[in-house]
Amino acid sequence: MGERKITKEMFIGTVLREYPETVRVFRKYFGKSCFDCPGQDHEDIEFGSAMHNADMDAVLNELNEVADKGK
């Protein structure tokens, strides 16, 4: 994998809009409630990972892998 497109500082909503194929990764780690949450536009991946007790590095790796394949 090349340079990361998606970083821990990116807002969840931004990633979902720019890389819609990442929805399954967010659903896997953060659950279904992430998509109804108004916080997705001002909560970053690092915060979401902490809130959902998810391994941030694993989340980022999968997000970037899916984003790379989708483009």
Sequence and secondary structure as in RCSB ss.txt:
>XXXX:A:sequence
MGERKITKEMFIGTVLREYPETVRVFRKYFGKSCFDCPGQDHEDIEFGSAMHNADMDAVLNELNEVADKGK
>XXXX:A:secstr
  S SS TTSBHHHHHHH GGGHHHHHHHH GGGGT GGGGT BHHHHHHHTT  HHHHHHHHHHHHHHH 
